Amino acid sequence: MKLYTQLNFGGNCEEAFRFYEKHLGGKIAMMMNQSQSPNAPSGAGNEIVHARMNIGDTVLIGNDVPPSVFQKIRSVYIYLSVDSAKEAERVHNLLADGGEIYMPMEETFYATRFSMLRDRFGVAWSIIHEKPMA
C-alpha cells in the first residue's frame, strides 16, 4: 500500500507543478490536460486532469477543479524537511513570494529554521531544517 498527497488547484496546476519542479528539485512524471485525455469531448480545455511529481521520496498528485468549486487547502500542510538552514531560507522566500506567511522563518526548540505559509498557488507548507536529536 502507498499513500500519496493529492493537491487540487483552481486552474493553475500546471503552473504550480512546473514551479515546484524548477525550484524544489521535483521531477514531473506525468501531466495530462483535458484535451489530451482519451475520449476528450470537443472543446476540451487545458485544465490538468492528472499530474504526478516526485520530490525526493514523495509523490505529489495534482489536478485542476472548476474555479467555481475550488477552495484553498485548509488545515493540511505539505511538510518539507530540507538539509540546511540556508536551504530552508531559500525555499521559504521562494514559496512566500506572492503567498501568505503564517509563521515567519525562525529557530524553534526542534528546528534551526522553521516556518509555515501558503504559497501563491494556495498550497500550505511547513518548512523545516531539523535540529539534530540527542
C-alpha contacts under 8 A as a table, 3 or more apart, distances in Angstrom:
res1	aa1	res2	aa2	distance
4	Y	58	T	7.49
4	Y	59	V	5.78
4	Y	60	L	6.21
4	Y	61	I	6.99
5	T	59	V	6.85
5	T	60	L	5.20
5	T	61	I	6.05
6	Q	60	L	5.91
6	Q	61	I	4.43
6	Q	62	G	5.40
6	Q	63	N	7.97
7	L	60	L	7.31
7	L	61	I	6.14
7	L	62	G	4.68
7	L	63	N	6.67
7	L	123	V	7.84
8	N	13	C	7.49
8	N	62	G	5.75
8	N	63	N	5.25
8	N	64	D	5.64
8	N	65	V	6.33
8	N	70	F	7.59
9	F	12	N	5.92
9	F	13	C	5.34
9	F	62	G	7.39
9	F	63	N	6.10
9	F	64	D	4.60
9	F	65	V	5.99
9	F	70	F	6.76
9	F	72	K	7.98
9	F	121	F	7.38
9	F	122	G	7.72
10	G	13	C	7.39
10	G	64	D	5.41
10	G	65	V	5.40
10	G	66	P	6.02
10	G	67	P	4.72
10	G	70	F	5.24
10	G	71	Q	7.69
11	G	47	E	6.05
11	G	48	I	7.69
11	G	64	D	5.14
11	G	65	V	6.77
11	G	66	P	7.15
11	G	67	P	6.66
12	N	15	E	5.24
12	N	16	A	6.16
12	N	47	E	7.92
12	N	64	D	6.93
12	N	121	F	7.17
13	C	16	A	5.13
13	C	17	F	6.07
13	C	47	E	7.80
13	C	48	I	6.40
13	C	62	G	6.50
13	C	63	N	5.84
13	C	64	D	5.76
14	E	17	F	5.21
14	E	18	R	6.05
14	E	31	M	7.76
14	E	48	I	6.72
14	E	51	A	7.92
15	E	18	R	5.28
15	E	19	F	6.10
16	A	19	F	5.04
16	A	20	Y	6.18
16	A	121	F	6.33
17	F	20	Y	5.08
17	F	21	E	5.99
17	F	28	I	7.42
17	F	53	M	7.49
17	F	62	G	7.99
18	R	21	E	4.98
18	R	22	K	6.11
18	R	28	I	7.79
19	F	22	K	5.22
19	F	23	H	6.04
19	F	24	L	7.93
20	Y	23	H	5.27
20	Y	24	L	5.10
20	Y	25	G	7.12
20	Y	26	G	6.16
21	E	24	L	5.73
21	E	25	G	5.41
21	E	26	G	4.07
21	E	27	K	5.55
21	E	28	I	6.68
21	E	53	M	7.86
22	K	25	G	6.09
22	K	26	G	6.96
23	H	26	G	7.73
23	H	91	V	7.95
23	H	94	L	7.94
24	L	55	I	7.38
24	L	91	V	7.53
25	G	55	I	6.52
25	G	56	G	7.91
26	G	53	M	6.43
26	G	54	N	5.51
26	G	55	I	4.35
26	G	56	G	7.15
27	K	53	M	5.44
27	K	54	N	5.24
27	K	55	I	6.54
28	I	31	M	7.23
28	I	51	A	7.53
28	I	52	R	5.94
28	I	53	M	4.24
28	I	54	N	6.46
29	A	51	A	7.65
29	A	52	R	5.47
29	A	53	M	5.42
29	A	54	N	7.07
30	M	50	H	7.49
30	M	51	A	5.32
30	M	52	R	5.12
30	M	53	M	7.11
31	M	48	I	7.07
31	M	49	V	7.97
31	M	50	H	5.80
31	M	51	A	4.17
31	M	52	R	6.47
32	M	36	Q	6.02
32	M	37	S	6.62
32	M	48	I	5.75
32	M	49	V	5.99
32	M	50	H	5.50
32	M	51	A	6.39
33	N	36	Q	5.42
33	N	37	S	6.50
33	N	45	G	7.20
33	N	46	N	5.08
33	N	47	E	5.23
33	N	48	I	4.06
33	N	49	V	5.31
33	N	50	H	7.07
34	Q	37	S	5.34
34	Q	40	A	6.38
34	Q	44	A	5.52
34	Q	45	G	5.53
34	Q	46	N	5.73
34	Q	47	E	5.74
34	Q	48	I	6.16
34	Q	49	V	5.85
35	S	40	A	5.58
35	S	41	P	7.61
35	S	43	G	7.62
35	S	44	A	4.78
35	S	45	G	5.54
35	S	46	N	6.29
36	Q	40	A	6.88
37	S	40	A	5.43
37	S	49	V	7.87
40	A	44	A	6.21
41	P	44	A	5.54
47	E	63	N	7.73
47	E	64	D	5.77
47	E	65	V	7.99
48	I	51	A	6.90
48	I	62	G	7.83
48	I	63	N	5.07
48	I	64	D	5.23
49	V	62	G	7.94
49	V	63	N	5.10
49	V	64	D	6.32
50	H	61	I	7.13
50	H	62	G	5.97
50	H	63	N	5.14
51	A	61	I	5.55
51	A	62	G	4.92
51	A	63	N	6.13
52	R	59	V	6.87
52	R	60	L	5.74
52	R	61	I	4.61
52	R	62	G	6.42
53	M	59	V	5.61
53	M	60	L	5.15
53	M	61	I	6.50
54	N	57	D	6.83
54	N	58	T	5.65
54	N	59	V	4.58
54	N	60	L	6.35
55	I	58	T	5.26
55	I	59	V	6.36
55	I	60	L	7.57
65	V	69	V	6.94
65	V	70	F	6.03
66	P	69	V	5.60
66	P	70	F	6.14
67	P	70	F	4.94
72	K	122	G	5.16
72	K	123	V	7.04
73	I	76	V	6.55
73	I	122	G	6.48
73	I	123	V	6.08
73	I	124	A	6.85
74	R	124	A	7.73
76	V	124	A	6.79
77	Y	123	V	7.43
77	Y	124	A	4.79
77	Y	125	W	4.89
77	Y	126	S	6.17
78	I	123	V	7.73
78	I	124	A	6.28
78	I	125	W	4.75
78	I	126	S	6.16
79	Y	125	W	5.90
79	Y	126	S	4.72
79	Y	127	I	6.12
79	Y	128	I	7.65
80	L	125	W	7.11
80	L	126	S	6.06
80	L	127	I	4.94
80	L	128	I	6.28
81	S	127	I	6.05
81	S	128	I	4.89
81	S	129	H	5.84
81	S	130	E	7.33
82	V	85	A	7.83
82	V	87	E	6.40
82	V	88	A	6.12
82	V	127	I	7.48
82	V	128	I	6.23
82	V	129	H	5.35
83	D	87	E	6.80
83	D	88	A	7.88
83	D	129	H	6.22
84	S	87	E	5.17
84	S	88	A	6.31
84	S	129	H	5.81
85	A	88	A	4.98
85	A	89	E	6.29
85	A	112	T	6.41
85	A	113	R	5.75
85	A	129	H	5.70
86	K	89	E	5.18
86	K	90	R	6.28
87	E	90	R	4.97
87	E	91	V	6.09
88	A	91	V	5.30
88	A	92	H	5.97
88	A	113	R	6.48
88	A	114	F	7.52
88	A	127	I	6.38
88	A	128	I	6.32
88	A	129	H	6.16
89	E	92	H	5.12
89	E	93	N	6.11
89	E	105	M	7.18
89	E	113	R	7.62
90	R	93	N	5.33
90	R	94	L	6.14
91	V	94	L	5.02
91	V	95	L	6.07
91	V	127	I	7.66
92	H	95	L	5.36
92	H	96	A	5.82
92	H	105	M	7.24
92	H	115	S	7.18
92	H	127	I	6.80
93	N	96	A	5.12
93	N	97	D	6.24
94	L	97	D	5.62
95	L	98	G	7.74
95	L	99	G	6.81
95	L	117	L	7.79
95	L	118	R	7.62
95	L	119	D	5.12
95	L	120	R	7.38
96	A	99	G	4.76
96	A	100	E	6.25
96	A	101	I	6.39
96	A	117	L	6.61
96	A	118	R	7.07
96	A	119	D	5.66
96	A	120	R	7.54
97	D	119	D	7.22
97	D	120	R	7.15
98	G	119	D	6.76
98	G	120	R	5.06
99	G	117	L	7.17
99	G	118	R	5.47
99	G	119	D	4.24
99	G	120	R	4.40
99	G	121	F	7.84
99	G	122	G	7.79
100	E	117	L	5.60
100	E	118	R	5.12
100	E	119	D	6.48
100	E	120	R	7.71
101	I	104	P	6.23
101	I	115	S	8.00
101	I	116	M	6.32
101	I	117	L	4.24
101	I	118	R	6.39
102	Y	115	S	7.66
102	Y	116	M	5.32
102	Y	117	L	5.01
102	Y	118	R	7.55
103	M	115	S	5.16
103	M	116	M	4.84
103	M	117	L	6.63
104	P	114	F	7.71
104	P	115	S	5.21
104	P	116	M	6.79
105	M	113	R	6.05
105	M	114	F	5.24
105	M	115	S	4.40
105	M	116	M	7.69
106	E	112	T	7.36
106	E	113	R	5.14
106	E	114	F	5.47
106	E	115	S	6.61
107	E	111	A	5.83
107	E	112	T	4.73
107	E	113	R	4.75
107	E	114	F	6.23
108	T	111	A	5.09
108	T	112	T	6.40
108	T	113	R	6.98
108	T	114	F	6.93
109	F	112	T	7.91
109	F	131	K	7.99
110	Y	130	E	6.13
110	Y	131	K	5.61
111	A	114	F	6.05
111	A	128	I	6.44
111	A	129	H	5.58
111	A	130	E	4.15
111	A	131	K	4.63
112	T	128	I	7.79
112	T	129	H	5.76
112	T	130	E	6.00
112	T	131	K	5.59
113	R	127	I	7.79
113	R	128	I	5.67
113	R	129	H	5.23
113	R	130	E	7.19
114	F	126	S	7.18
114	F	127	I	5.50
114	F	128	I	4.48
114	F	129	H	6.54
115	S	126	S	5.69
115	S	127	I	5.32
115	S	128	I	6.79
116	M	124	A	7.38
116	M	125	W	5.65
116	M	126	S	4.44
116	M	127	I	6.42
117	L	124	A	5.63
117	L	125	W	5.39
117	L	126	S	6.66
118	R	121	F	7.84
118	R	122	G	5.82
118	R	123	V	5.34
118	R	124	A	4.09
118	R	125	W	6.02
119	D	122	G	5.48
119	D	123	V	5.48
119	D	124	A	6.39
119	D	125	W	7.49
120	R	123	V	7.48
